[in-house]
């Protein structure tokens, strides 16, 4: 059974009547396809006396089906989906050779571990992966604000990069814990504990991100309750701050 992380940064606009915020239907759909359905499938198959190895293989097909459905609906390749499919294919190939259910359980660490490396590694590029995830999971209005802040606010820029380190580290720790559980705990208990571990990793990463955002003032910029001065601009456009100050979501 495979779960891939669906990274989110929760943000609400308190200054706009449109209630811009995270797209919760998208998150709910991803959670169902990647976590809930595989878990139900595994324990349902085990209840039907299907052996552990086969139950794990069949349950792992749900996330792949979710990715495929997304590709068909959007008619384009998705980087995150491509990553998940590639990691699943490689790990399933190893599991098919060994025939060991514990190897199938340990392969989940490949997903979260590689994801952590990817998130941190993307900091070497001009557009961190976490930024794309935040934009993708946001409503159009909030996504536009995030993209604008990334270009024009040094505070927000630093926050996204620091939060990326927090998310990457959380999933690297998750990967190590999954390997330990796969080879030391009863096989039937690991899928459920894996979900608990995933939730813990998300809570830790999200909590660290929100704390950093609050202390730096980046969250106030995101909600439109703070301003960006031209002297603080991170990149770029000398006049992007509107001659001194601009409140995102409305002019000061």
Secondary structure, 3 states (H helix, E strand, C coil): CCCCCCCCCCCECCCCCCCCEECHHHHHHHHHHHHHHHHHHHHHHHHCCCCHHHHHHHHCHHHHHHHHHHHHHHCCCCHHHHHHHHHHHHHHHHHHHHCCHHHHHHCHHHHHHHHHHHHHHHHHCCCCHHHHHHHHCECHHHHHHHHHHHHHCHHHHHHHHHHHHHHHHHHHHHHHHHHHHHHHCCHHHHHHHHHHHHHHHHHHHHHHHHHHHHHHCHHHHHHCCCCEEHHHCCCCCCCCCCCCEEECCECC
